[in-house]
Amino acid sequence: MPSDPDHVLDAIDGVVDEWETLSADAMRWAPPENKSPTILTEVSEIFGPLVNAFSQALRPVGDAVERVIESFERDDDRRL
């Protein structure tokens, strides 16, 4: 089977043409910018896990209240 390298060369030419349009600075690696933390980010980093833990602690209480309300609703439906 004869191989036709023209399509490979065309693909390489296409990539090289696109690469040449980029500036030299676009190809350089730069470390990510280090932003100084603001008061809002510091507060959210401190209190975020606390709020999450508090909400997880209150979840069983909410489930218990929901079960009580549902039992009242079932009792009301039985009376009707």
BAVO-51607 format. One line per 10 residues: number of its first residue (from 1); their letters; for each residue x, z, y of N, C-alpha, C. Coordinates in steps of 0.05 Angstrom, whole numbers. Atoms other than C-alpha are relative to their C-alpha. Layout:
NUM> A> X,Z,Y,X,Z,Y,X,Z,Y ~ ...
END
This chain:
1> MPSDPDHVLD> 17,0,-23,0,0,0,18,0,25 ~ -17,0,-24,33,-20,66,-9,21,20 ~ 7,-20,-20,36,34,118,2,-12,27 ~ 1,11,-27,19,18,189,7,23,19 ~ -8,-23,-18,58,65,236,-10,-3,28 ~ 9,4,-28,25,36,298,-19,21,9 ~ 20,-21,-8,-32,86,297,14,27,5 ~ -15,-25,-4,18,143,291,15,-1,27 ~ -14,3,-25,59,116,349,-19,1,24 ~ 20,-1,-22,-4,107,391,-8,29,5
11> AIDGVVDEWE> 7,-28,-3,-23,180,377,22,15,15 ~ -22,-14,-13,46,204,397,2,-8,29 ~ 0,9,-28,45,162,460,-22,13,16 ~ 22,-13,-14,-23,191,479,6,29,6 ~ -7,-28,-4,2,262,470,22,2,21 ~ -22,-1,-19,66,248,509,-10,-6,28 ~ 11,6,-27,27,216,566,-15,24,12 ~ 14,-24,-10,-18,277,571,19,22,7 ~ -20,-21,-5,42,323,568,16,-5,25 ~ -16,7,-24,79,286,622,-16,5,26
21> TLSADAMRWA> 16,-4,-24,20,295,670,0,30,8 ~ -1,-29,-7,29,371,667,25,5,16 ~ -24,-7,-16,76,402,716,18,17,-17 ~ -19,-16,15,138,437,692,-7,29,0 ~ 7,-28,-1,112,503,715,-23,7,-19 ~ 22,-5,18,50,496,671,10,6,-28 ~ -11,-3,27,94,496,609,16,26,-3 ~ -15,-24,2,130,561,626,-18,24,-8 ~ 15,-24,7,109,626,595,4,21,21 ~ -1,-22,-19,93,683,641,-14,24,-12
31> PPENKSPTIL> 13,-24,11,78,754,622,-27,5,14 ~ 26,-6,-13,7,778,635,4,18,24 ~ -2,-16,-25,-5,807,703,-8,29,-6 ~ 5,-29,4,-3,883,703,-15,10,25 ~ 15,-9,-23,-59,906,749,1,31,0 ~ 1,-29,-2,-57,977,774,-28,9,-4 ~ 28,-9,6,-116,1017,749,-13,11,26 ~ 16,-11,-23,-171,1033,799,-13,26,-9 ~ 13,-25,6,-209,1097,802,-23,-4,-19 ~ 22,6,17,-268,1064,768,9,-4,-29
41> TEVSEIFGPL> -9,5,27,-228,1041,708,11,26,-12 ~ -10,-26,11,-195,1110,701,-23,18,-8 ~ 23,-16,6,-262,1145,704,-14,-10,-25 ~ 13,10,23,-292,1098,653,16,4,-25 ~ -16,-5,24,-233,1107,606,-1,29,-8 ~ 2,-29,6,-240,1183,611,-28,7,-10 ~ 27,-9,6,-315,1191,609,-14,-18,-20 ~ 13,18,19,-333,1131,566,-2,11,-28 ~ 1,-11,27,-314,1162,500,-16,26,-1 ~ 15,-24,-1,-345,1228,521,-30,-5,0
51> VNAFSQALRP> 29,7,-1,-412,1196,537,-8,-11,-27 ~ 6,11,26,-409,1158,471,-3,22,-20 ~ 2,-23,19,-396,1222,432,-25,16,5 ~ 24,-15,-6,-451,1258,468,-26,-14,-9 ~ 24,15,9,-501,1203,454,-2,0,-31 ~ 1,-1,30,-481,1203,380,-9,28,-9 ~ 8,-27,8,-491,1279,378,-30,4,5 ~ 29,-4,-5,-561,1273,408,-17,-19,-17 ~ 16,18,16,-582,1217,361,-18,14,-21 ~ 17,-14,19,-607,1265,306,-24,14,14
61> VGDAVERVIE> 22,-14,-15,-648,1303,358,-22,-21,7 ~ 19,21,-7,-680,1238,381,-15,-10,-25 ~ 14,8,25,-695,1218,309,-20,21,-8 ~ 18,-21,8,-727,1285,296,-25,0,18 ~ 23,2,-18,-771,1279,358,-17,-24,-7 ~ 15,24,7,-791,1209,337,-16,5,-25 ~ 15,-5,25,-811,1233,267,-24,18,6 ~ 23,-18,-7,-854,1289,298,-22,-16,13 ~ 20,16,-14,-889,1239,344,-14,-18,-20 ~ 13,17,20,-901,1192,286,-18,15,-19
71> SFERDDDRRL> 18,-16,18,-930,1248,243,-25,7,15 ~ 25,-5,-16,-978,1266,300,-17,-25,1 ~ 16,25,0,-999,1193,304,-13,-5,-27 ~ 12,4,26,-1010,1190,229,-23,20,-4 ~ 22,-19,2,-1052,1254,232,-24,-9,16 ~ 22,9,-16,-1094,1225,288,-14,-24,-14 ~ 12,23,14,-1105,1161,247,-16,9,-24 ~ 15,-11,23,-1128,1202,187,-26,13,9 ~ 25,-14,-10,-1179,1240,229,-21,-20,8 ~ 19,20,-9,-1211,1176,254,-13,-12,-23
END
